Amino acid sequence: MDIVRFRAMGTDVTVHVPDVYHVPDDVGELLADGVQRLISEWESILSRFHPDSALSRFNRTNGHWVDVDPRLAAVLRLADQAFAETHGWFDPYLGEDIRRIGYDLSFEQLTVTYRPLEVSERIAPSESPLTLHATASRARLEPGYEVDLGGIGKGWIVRQAAQWLEQAGLTAFICNAGGDMVCRGMNGDEPWTIGVLDPFAPQATSLTLSVRDRAVATSGTYRRRWMTTNGPAHHLLDPFTGLPTESDVVSCTIVHRDLVRAEVQAKVALLLGFELGQNWLSQQDCDEWVLITSSREVLHQCNSL
């Protein structure tokens, strides 16, 4: 049964508990209200679509050292670590380029842009343009860059919501935001069954995964798409060209103990492409992964732990 279903972060958010559990109506209402408030608060901090968010204010600091919200500082630190660990393949400093190609509104408000997809003049940073104070919540961003936390922020927020639900006493549930989810406990006596969507038939699934006490994240070029004067575009940019990736992977799903790391690994593997992506994933700490290519090939692998 769903305790709550609502729109946030440009997607559908649900909290589902096993049908065999009975959550009293008053408890369900308290949980629903709490989750919505928490997610709304985090979205107001991390969203680049809110002009008064902590992130938007930081992006306007023009290269100066500034105090930042400690909650924003924590996510900036995670994003910057992912940038270093992936040698720039996970790049949270693409905000200006994402706006340039037309993704400057929340996706549910974005239908068409008449801006052409021109050749980008972006030079990918060899070193992080972000400097974080070692102890204080202070940071500096090099001029010419904007932070976009879209590749990590949703996972962080869902992770916070799941932790709040556990602290509130739930032991078995799925907290899901548009396919990025935390699965806690069991679905009754069985693991949770999670379907991996078929990119070529969105109402169908390519395969199902059995998940217990893990997170699942999917990155895909088939979902957030819009029209430009050059044809369709999508939101996953190649950090070394500043343009929508032309990877032969259209969907990557990761099962991991941590949703933030699952999001990072899904995005990087997709950008790397089928051959490099599977080799890279085999060296990562995820439990299992699924790659689906533009030629409809499906590869499902479990990493030996």
C-alpha positions in Angstrom: 0.0 0.0 0.0 1.1 3.5 -0.7 1.4 5.8 2.4 1.8 8.8 0.2 2.2 9.8 -3.4 3.1 13.4 -4.5 5.0 15.5 -7.0 8.5 16.8 -6.0 11.9 17.2 -7.7 10.1 17.1 -11.1 8.9 13.5 -10.6 6.5 11.3 -8.7 7.5 10.4 -5.1 5.9 7.5 -3.3 6.4 5.7 0.0 5.1 2.1 -0.3 4.9 -0.5 2.6 4.1 -4.2 2.2 0.5 -5.0 1.7 0.6 -7.4 4.7 1.4 -4.5 7.0 -1.3 -2.3 8.5 -0.3 1.3 9.1 -3.1 3.1 11.0 -4.5 6.1 9.2 -3.3 8.6 11.7 0.2 7.2 11.6 0.2 7.2 7.8 -0.9 10.8 7.7 2.0 11.8 10.1 4.5 9.9 8.0 3.2 11.4 4.8 3.3 14.9 6.1 6.8 14.4 7.5 8.2 13.0 4.3 6.7 15.8 2.2 8.0 18.5 4.5 11.5 17.0 4.5 11.7 16.6 0.8 10.3 20.1 0.2 12.9 21.6 2.5 15.8 19.8 0.8 14.5 20.7 -2.6 14.5 24.4 -1.5 18.2 24.0 -0.7 19.5 21.9 -3.6 17.4 22.9 -6.6 18.9 25.1 -9.3 15.3 25.8 -10.5 14.5 27.8 -7.3 16.1 31.2 -7.6 16.3 31.6 -3.9 17.7 28.2 -3.1 21.0 27.9 -1.2 22.5 26.4 -4.4 21.2 29.2 -6.7 22.6 31.8 -4.3 25.9 30.0 -4.2 26.1 29.9 -8.0 25.8 33.8 -8.0 28.8 34.4 -5.8 31.2 35.2 -8.7 34.3 33.5 -7.4 34.1 34.8 -3.8 34.5 32.9 -0.6 31.1 32.7 1.0 29.3 31.0 3.9 27.0 28.3 2.7 24.2 26.4 4.3 25.9 23.4 6.1 23.4 21.1 4.4 24.4 22.3 1.0 28.1 22.1 1.9 27.7 18.4 2.7 26.2 17.6 -0.7 28.8 19.8 -2.5 31.5 17.8 -0.8 30.0 14.5 -2.0 29.6 15.8 -5.5 33.2 17.1 -5.6 34.4 13.7 -4.3 32.6 12.0 -7.1 34.1 14.4 -9.6 37.6 13.4 -8.4 37.0 9.7 -8.1 35.6 9.4 -11.6 38.2 11.7 -13.2 35.6 14.2 -14.3 33.1 11.8 -15.8 30.7 12.7 -13.1 30.8 16.5 -13.4 28.5 18.6 -11.2 29.9 21.8 -12.7 27.9 21.7 -15.9 25.1 24.1 -14.8 25.9 26.8 -17.4 26.0 24.2 -20.2 22.7 22.6 -19.2 21.1 26.0 -19.2 22.7 26.8 -22.6 21.0 23.7 -24.3 17.6 24.8 -23.0 17.2 22.9 -19.7 16.6 26.0 -17.6 13.2 25.1 -16.3 12.0 22.2 -14.2 11.4 19.4 -16.7 7.7 19.3 -16.2 7.6 22.9 -17.4 9.9 22.3 -20.3 8.4 21.3 -23.7 10.4 23.0 -26.4 13.3 25.3 -26.9 14.2 27.2 -30.0 17.8 27.4 -29.1 20.1 25.4 -31.5 22.5 22.9 -30.0 25.6 24.7 -31.0 29.2 23.5 -30.7 30.2 24.0 -27.0 33.2 26.1 -26.2 33.4 24.4 -22.8 36.8 23.3 -21.6 36.3 20.5 -19.1 38.1 21.3 -15.8 41.1 19.1 -15.1 40.9 20.1 -11.5 37.8 20.9 -9.4 36.6 24.5 -9.7 35.2 24.2 -6.2 37.1 24.9 -3.0 35.6 23.8 0.3 36.9 24.9 3.7 38.2 21.9 5.6 36.1 22.5 8.6 33.8 25.5 8.2 30.8 25.7 5.9 32.5 28.0 3.5 33.2 27.5 -0.2 34.4 29.2 -3.3 33.5 28.4 -7.0 35.7 29.5 -9.8 34.1 32.1 -12.1 32.6 30.7 -15.3 31.1 27.6 -13.5 27.8 26.7 -12.1 27.0 23.8 -9.9 24.1 21.4 -10.9 23.4 18.8 -8.4 20.8 17.0 -10.5 23.0 13.9 -10.8 23.3 13.4 -7.0 20.8 15.6 -5.3 17.7 13.4 -5.8 19.5 10.4 -4.4 20.7 12.4 -1.4 17.2 13.7 -0.7 15.6 10.2 -1.0 18.3 8.8 1.3 17.4 11.5 3.9 13.7 10.6 3.6 14.4 6.9 4.0 16.5 7.5 7.1 13.7 9.7 8.5 11.2 6.9 7.9 13.4 4.4 9.7 13.8 6.7 12.6 10.0 7.1 12.7 9.7 3.3 13.1 9.1 1.9 9.6 11.2 -1.3 9.0 10.0 -2.3 5.6 9.2 0.2 2.8 10.2 1.6 -0.6 10.9 5.3 -0.9 10.9 6.0 -4.6 11.4 9.2 -6.6 11.1 8.6 -10.3 12.8 5.3 -10.2 15.6 6.2 -7.8 14.7 4.4 -4.6 15.7 3.0 -1.3 14.2 -0.5 -0.5 14.2 -1.4 3.2 13.5 -4.8 4.6 11.3 -7.3 2.8 8.0 -7.3 1.0 6.4 -9.6 3.5 8.4 -12.9 3.2 10.0 -12.0 -0.1 12.5 -9.5 -1.4 11.2 -6.5 -3.2 10.6 -7.0 -6.9 11.8 -4.0 -8.9 11.2 -3.8 -12.6 13.8 -2.2 -15.0 11.8 -0.2 -17.5 12.2 -1.0 -21.2 13.4 2.3 -22.8 11.7 1.3 -26.0 8.3 0.4 -24.5 7.9 2.5 -21.3 5.0 0.6 -20.1 7.0 -2.7 -20.2 10.0 -4.0 -18.2 13.2 -5.4 -19.6 13.8 -7.6 -16.5 13.1 -7.6 -12.8 15.5 -7.4 -9.8 15.1 -8.9 -6.4 16.2 -6.3 -3.8 16.5 -6.3 -0.1 18.0 -3.5 2.0 19.5 -1.9 -1.0 19.1 1.2 -3.2 18.3 1.2 -6.9 19.1 4.1 -9.3 18.6 4.4 -13.0 20.1 6.9 -15.5 18.7 7.1 -19.0 18.7 9.2 -22.1 15.1 8.2 -23.0 13.2 10.0 -20.3 14.0 13.7 -20.0 14.0 14.8 -23.6 12.8 17.9 -25.3 12.8 19.4 -28.8 15.3 22.0 -30.1 15.8 23.4 -33.6 18.3 20.7 -34.2 15.9 17.9 -33.1 15.5 16.1 -29.8 17.9 16.7 -26.9 18.3 15.1 -23.4 19.7 16.2 -20.1 22.8 13.9 -19.8 25.7 15.9 -21.0 29.1 14.5 -22.0 31.3 16.5 -19.6 34.1 16.7 -22.2 31.9 18.2 -25.0 29.2 20.1 -23.1 26.6 18.5 -25.4 24.1 15.7 -24.9 25.9 12.4 -24.8 25.9 10.1 -27.9 26.6 7.0 -25.8 25.3 3.7 -27.1 23.9 3.0 -23.6 20.4 4.4 -23.2 19.7 3.1 -19.7 21.9 2.0 -16.8 20.5 0.6 -13.5 22.6 0.1 -10.4 21.8 -1.8 -7.2 24.0 -0.5 -4.3 23.8 -0.2 -0.6 23.9 3.6 -1.0 21.6 5.5 -3.3 24.0 8.5 -3.9 26.8 6.2 -5.1 24.3 4.3 -7.2 23.3 7.5 -8.9 26.9 8.4 -9.6 27.8 5.0 -11.0 24.7 4.8 -13.2 25.4 8.1 -14.8 29.1 7.5 -15.4 28.6 4.0 -16.8 26.0 5.4 -19.3 28.4 8.2 -20.4 31.3 5.8 -20.9 29.3 3.6 -23.2 28.7 -0.1 -23.5 32.2 -1.5 -23.6 34.0 0.9 -21.3 30.9 1.1 -19.0 30.7 -2.6 -18.3 34.5 -2.8 -17.7 34.3 0.2 -15.3 31.3 -1.2 -13.4 33.0 -4.5 -12.9 35.5 -2.6 -10.8 33.0 -0.7 -8.7 31.4 -1.6 -5.4 27.8 -2.0 -6.6 26.0 -5.3 -6.1 24.6 -5.6 -9.6 24.0 -3.6 -12.7 21.9 -3.5 -15.9 23.0 -1.9 -19.2 20.6 -1.4 -22.1 21.9 -0.3 -25.4 20.5 1.6 -28.3 20.4 -1.7 -30.2 18.2 -3.1 -27.4 20.9 -5.4 -26.0 20.4 -6.0 -22.3 23.3 -7.0 -20.1 22.7 -7.8 -16.4 25.7 -8.6 -14.2 26.3 -9.2 -10.5 29.6 -8.1 -9.0 31.3 -10.6 -6.8 31.7 -9.2 -3.3 
